[in-house]
Each structure stands twice: as C-alpha cells, then as structure tokens.
C-alpha cells in the first residue's frame, strides 16, 4: 500500500464520522460499556467505514481496533492496521471539535511492535491530516512538519493526563509548577501537536494508554524528530496490542530528561 491510499482511507472514515454525527442526534449513544472504555454508535459507524473502504479497494487486512478487537477483513491479509476509530470520543459527544481517526500500517500480519509500523495517518474532525512514512518524515496537510514560529513561552506547554486514577506520581505535582498544563482530550492529537510544535510535550501517567491510541501518532512524532518513552525514559517498543501504558512524548530532549528525573522523585 502507498501512503496516498492510507490517507484516502483515513479521509473516508473521517468523512463518514462527520456525516454520521450531523445526521444522527443519538450518535454518542452507548452500545457497550467496558471497564476502561465505552463503544458508542459513532465508533461503530467508523469501524464499518474502514471495512467498506478496504473492501472497495479489494484489500484484505488484519485489523487491531479499539471497538471490535482483532479481526480480518477479506480472506488473505496482506498487512495489518492498528485503528482507533475516534480518539477523543468524549470531546465528540460534547461537541468539542478536537477528535480524530487514527490508522497505523505494518506489513506484518502476525506479531508486530511499535518499531514495525511503516505508515501512519491521523485525520482530525476539522479536516486536517497528519501522516508519516518510516524514514521519510512527517507531514501536516501535505507539507513536511517543521518547528512552528511561536510567541515567547515562559514555561513549556505540556498536555498532562493524570486524572481518574487513585495514584499520581509524587513528582508530578512539583513538575507541573514548571509547566503550563493542558489536557485537550485526544492523546493522539496531543502527540501530533507535540510533533508540530503546538505543544512542547505530552505526559500520561494513568497507565491507561493502549497501542491503538498512539500507534499512529508515535510514528508521526518520531518522524518529526521526537521521542516516545515510558515514564522512566525508555523507548516504547511494545506489541501493537499493548494496554496499560504511561508515556512521555516530546521533541525537546532537555524537557524529556527533566520530566523523567522529576517523576522519579
């Protein structure tokens, strides 16, 4: 598959999500509730849209996704897609236009890790597209990502997710004193913002991140010159089906090292 085809598929899924939300007042209605996730009607519309896009191109794939788990479209999978139909679904149900669909591609169809991802596409609901191809850089709306010209920042602006769990790393409170903290509600888009310089970094200490949440954005961040690590600073190289991650994502080496040191307190 070429990156252009993956972009087309991501765009088609995003367009279906847009239309479904516009045409169905109950788009956010819950279908299934799990311990850590909720599947809504709009999620299933996106899952079906991916299947339709593959079938229309006569493509067979193994799909690892948030809603339908591990499945095969077609009869002889030629590649694997790690798919999050809607990252930021709470934003979507609240009418906050900060959510996306996420696709990561690997030629491996059996066992695959973060390092095996060769292409990634993230399409946000506002019509923007982030993409990356292994060894070829990261792009935003067709233009290679370069650091943005920004106004003066007295502190690094970092998206931090630490809520909703009983334990917060002791060093996080101290760390946040030296940051401007945001939590935008879509970890995949947060990482894209770290890739293009909108944010200085992303931290999630909750142990709730899964592979499908960040598999695509991890390649985009890496190809833009950044790093994705665990809270100890070790690269994230897990299997694509991994769950329970806590992460740091940034392009700023000094910031990354400071986060690791402070969280270790």
Buried (B, 14 or more C-beta within 10 A) or exposed (E): BEBEBBBBBBBBBBBBBEEBBEEEEEBBEEEEEEEEEBBBBBBBBBBBBBBBBBEEEEBBBBBBBBBBEEEEBBEEBEBBBBBBBBBBBBBBBEEBEBBBBBBBBBEBBEEBBBBBBBBBBBBBBEEBBBBBBBEEBBBBEEEEBEEEEEEEEEEBBBBBBBEEEEEEBEBBEEBBEEBBBBBBBBBBBBBBBBBBBBBBBBBBBBEBBBBBBBBBBBBBBBBBEBBBBBBEBEEBEBEBBBBEBBBBBBBBEEBBEBBBEBBEE
